[in-house]
């Protein structure tokens, strides 16, 4: 499932430029539908290591 989400985000990212907040929000919305939404999964979907993502 995560691979499908990453592929969707890559498709969106290749068609137009989005900022990090939009990518994070999109990831969260898609992961919420699967009940698999966590900081670690969102970070992986946007291409960051989970411990490197700083959400305040």
Phi and psi in radians as a Rosetta constraint file:
Dihedral C 1 N 2 CA 2 C 2 CIRCULARHARMONIC -1.079 0.35
Dihedral N 2 CA 2 C 2 N 3 CIRCULARHARMONIC -0.625 0.35
Dihedral C 2 N 3 CA 3 C 3 CIRCULARHARMONIC -1.105 0.35
Dihedral N 3 CA 3 C 3 N 4 CIRCULARHARMONIC -0.683 0.35
Dihedral C 3 N 4 CA 4 C 4 CIRCULARHARMONIC -1.109 0.35
Dihedral N 4 CA 4 C 4 N 5 CIRCULARHARMONIC -0.717 0.35
Dihedral C 4 N 5 CA 5 C 5 CIRCULARHARMONIC -1.158 0.35
Dihedral N 5 CA 5 C 5 N 6 CIRCULARHARMONIC -0.764 0.35
Dihedral C 5 N 6 CA 6 C 6 CIRCULARHARMONIC -1.069 0.35
Dihedral N 6 CA 6 C 6 N 7 CIRCULARHARMONIC -0.734 0.35
Dihedral C 6 N 7 CA 7 C 7 CIRCULARHARMONIC -1.093 0.35
Dihedral N 7 CA 7 C 7 N 8 CIRCULARHARMONIC -0.730 0.35
Dihedral C 7 N 8 CA 8 C 8 CIRCULARHARMONIC -1.098 0.35
Dihedral N 8 CA 8 C 8 N 9 CIRCULARHARMONIC -0.748 0.35
Dihedral C 8 N 9 CA 9 C 9 CIRCULARHARMONIC -1.136 0.35
Dihedral N 9 CA 9 C 9 N 10 CIRCULARHARMONIC -0.672 0.35
Dihedral C 9 N 10 CA 10 C 10 CIRCULARHARMONIC -1.137 0.35
Dihedral N 10 CA 10 C 10 N 11 CIRCULARHARMONIC -0.664 0.35
Dihedral C 10 N 11 CA 11 C 11 CIRCULARHARMONIC -1.113 0.35
Dihedral N 11 CA 11 C 11 N 12 CIRCULARHARMONIC -0.763 0.35
Dihedral C 11 N 12 CA 12 C 12 CIRCULARHARMONIC -1.117 0.35
Dihedral N 12 CA 12 C 12 N 13 CIRCULARHARMONIC -0.728 0.35
Dihedral C 12 N 13 CA 13 C 13 CIRCULARHARMONIC -1.187 0.35
Dihedral N 13 CA 13 C 13 N 14 CIRCULARHARMONIC -0.546 0.35
Dihedral C 13 N 14 CA 14 C 14 CIRCULARHARMONIC -1.377 0.35
Dihedral N 14 CA 14 C 14 N 15 CIRCULARHARMONIC -0.384 0.35
Dihedral C 14 N 15 CA 15 C 15 CIRCULARHARMONIC -1.482 0.35
Dihedral N 15 CA 15 C 15 N 16 CIRCULARHARMONIC -0.551 0.35
Dihedral C 15 N 16 CA 16 C 16 CIRCULARHARMONIC -2.731 0.35
Dihedral N 16 CA 16 C 16 N 17 CIRCULARHARMONIC 2.879 0.35
Dihedral C 16 N 17 CA 17 C 17 CIRCULARHARMONIC -1.496 0.35
Dihedral N 17 CA 17 C 17 N 18 CIRCULARHARMONIC 2.225 0.35
Dihedral C 17 N 18 CA 18 C 18 CIRCULARHARMONIC -2.138 0.35
Dihedral N 18 CA 18 C 18 N 19 CIRCULARHARMONIC 2.624 0.35
Dihedral C 18 N 19 CA 19 C 19 CIRCULARHARMONIC -1.484 0.35
Dihedral N 19 CA 19 C 19 N 20 CIRCULARHARMONIC 2.971 0.35
Dihedral C 19 N 20 CA 20 C 20 CIRCULARHARMONIC -1.055 0.35
Dihedral N 20 CA 20 C 20 N 21 CIRCULARHARMONIC -0.634 0.35
Dihedral C 20 N 21 CA 21 C 21 CIRCULARHARMONIC -1.113 0.35
Dihedral N 21 CA 21 C 21 N 22 CIRCULARHARMONIC -0.743 0.35
Dihedral C 21 N 22 CA 22 C 22 CIRCULARHARMONIC -1.081 0.35
Dihedral N 22 CA 22 C 22 N 23 CIRCULARHARMONIC -0.745 0.35
Dihedral C 22 N 23 CA 23 C 23 CIRCULARHARMONIC -1.124 0.35
Dihedral N 23 CA 23 C 23 N 24 CIRCULARHARMONIC -0.699 0.35
Dihedral C 23 N 24 CA 24 C 24 CIRCULARHARMONIC -1.152 0.35
Dihedral N 24 CA 24 C 24 N 25 CIRCULARHARMONIC -0.779 0.35
Dihedral C 24 N 25 CA 25 C 25 CIRCULARHARMONIC -1.094 0.35
Dihedral N 25 CA 25 C 25 N 26 CIRCULARHARMONIC -0.728 0.35
Dihedral C 25 N 26 CA 26 C 26 CIRCULARHARMONIC -1.101 0.35
Dihedral N 26 CA 26 C 26 N 27 CIRCULARHARMONIC -0.752 0.35
Dihedral C 26 N 27 CA 27 C 27 CIRCULARHARMONIC -1.083 0.35
Dihedral N 27 CA 27 C 27 N 28 CIRCULARHARMONIC -0.768 0.35
Dihedral C 27 N 28 CA 28 C 28 CIRCULARHARMONIC -1.096 0.35
Dihedral N 28 CA 28 C 28 N 29 CIRCULARHARMONIC -0.752 0.35
Dihedral C 28 N 29 CA 29 C 29 CIRCULARHARMONIC -1.102 0.35
Dihedral N 29 CA 29 C 29 N 30 CIRCULARHARMONIC -0.742 0.35
Dihedral C 29 N 30 CA 30 C 30 CIRCULARHARMONIC -1.198 0.35
Dihedral N 30 CA 30 C 30 N 31 CIRCULARHARMONIC -0.683 0.35
Dihedral C 30 N 31 CA 31 C 31 CIRCULARHARMONIC -1.281 0.35
Dihedral N 31 CA 31 C 31 N 32 CIRCULARHARMONIC -0.532 0.35
Dihedral C 31 N 32 CA 32 C 32 CIRCULARHARMONIC -1.085 0.35
Dihedral N 32 CA 32 C 32 N 33 CIRCULARHARMONIC -0.607 0.35
Dihedral C 32 N 33 CA 33 C 33 CIRCULARHARMONIC -1.160 0.35
Dihedral N 33 CA 33 C 33 N 34 CIRCULARHARMONIC -0.407 0.35
Dihedral C 33 N 34 CA 34 C 34 CIRCULARHARMONIC -1.747 0.35
Dihedral N 34 CA 34 C 34 N 35 CIRCULARHARMONIC 0.013 0.35
Dihedral C 34 N 35 CA 35 C 35 CIRCULARHARMONIC 1.030 0.35
Dihedral N 35 CA 35 C 35 N 36 CIRCULARHARMONIC 0.519 0.35
Dihedral C 35 N 36 CA 36 C 36 CIRCULARHARMONIC -2.123 0.35
Dihedral N 36 CA 36 C 36 N 37 CIRCULARHARMONIC 0.464 0.35
Dihedral C 36 N 37 CA 37 C 37 CIRCULARHARMONIC -1.495 0.35
Dihedral N 37 CA 37 C 37 N 38 CIRCULARHARMONIC 2.033 0.35
Dihedral C 37 N 38 CA 38 C 38 CIRCULARHARMONIC -2.553 0.35
Dihedral N 38 CA 38 C 38 N 39 CIRCULARHARMONIC 2.849 0.35
Dihedral C 38 N 39 CA 39 C 39 CIRCULARHARMONIC -1.027 0.35
Dihedral N 39 CA 39 C 39 N 40 CIRCULARHARMONIC -0.669 0.35
Dihedral C 39 N 40 CA 40 C 40 CIRCULARHARMONIC -1.133 0.35
Dihedral N 40 CA 40 C 40 N 41 CIRCULARHARMONIC -0.775 0.35
Dihedral C 40 N 41 CA 41 C 41 CIRCULARHARMONIC -1.200 0.35
Dihedral N 41 CA 41 C 41 N 42 CIRCULARHARMONIC -0.684 0.35
Dihedral C 41 N 42 CA 42 C 42 CIRCULARHARMONIC -1.107 0.35
Dihedral N 42 CA 42 C 42 N 43 CIRCULARHARMONIC -0.770 0.35
Dihedral C 42 N 43 CA 43 C 43 CIRCULARHARMONIC -1.049 0.35
Dihedral N 43 CA 43 C 43 N 44 CIRCULARHARMONIC -0.754 0.35
Dihedral C 43 N 44 CA 44 C 44 CIRCULARHARMONIC -1.124 0.35
Dihedral N 44 CA 44 C 44 N 45 CIRCULARHARMONIC -0.652 0.35
Dihedral C 44 N 45 CA 45 C 45 CIRCULARHARMONIC -1.164 0.35
Dihedral N 45 CA 45 C 45 N 46 CIRCULARHARMONIC -0.564 0.35
Dihedral C 45 N 46 CA 46 C 46 CIRCULARHARMONIC -1.689 0.35
Dihedral N 46 CA 46 C 46 N 47 CIRCULARHARMONIC 0.140 0.35
Dihedral C 46 N 47 CA 47 C 47 CIRCULARHARMONIC 1.434 0.35
Dihedral N 47 CA 47 C 47 N 48 CIRCULARHARMONIC 0.460 0.35
Dihedral C 47 N 48 CA 48 C 48 CIRCULARHARMONIC -2.042 0.35
Dihedral N 48 CA 48 C 48 N 49 CIRCULARHARMONIC 2.704 0.35
Dihedral C 48 N 49 CA 49 C 49 CIRCULARHARMONIC -1.306 0.35
Dihedral N 49 CA 49 C 49 N 50 CIRCULARHARMONIC 2.402 0.35
Dihedral C 49 N 50 CA 50 C 50 CIRCULARHARMONIC -0.959 0.35
Dihedral N 50 CA 50 C 50 N 51 CIRCULARHARMONIC -0.580 0.35
Dihedral C 50 N 51 CA 51 C 51 CIRCULARHARMONIC -1.411 0.35
Dihedral N 51 CA 51 C 51 N 52 CIRCULARHARMONIC -0.224 0.35
Dihedral C 51 N 52 CA 52 C 52 CIRCULARHARMONIC -1.589 0.35
Dihedral N 52 CA 52 C 52 N 53 CIRCULARHARMONIC -0.250 0.35
Dihedral C 52 N 53 CA 53 C 53 CIRCULARHARMONIC -1.400 0.35
Dihedral N 53 CA 53 C 53 N 54 CIRCULARHARMONIC 2.209 0.35
Dihedral C 53 N 54 CA 54 C 54 CIRCULARHARMONIC -1.901 0.35
Dihedral N 54 CA 54 C 54 N 55 CIRCULARHARMONIC 1.822 0.35
Dihedral C 54 N 55 CA 55 C 55 CIRCULARHARMONIC -1.977 0.35
Dihedral N 55 CA 55 C 55 N 56 CIRCULARHARMONIC 2.079 0.35
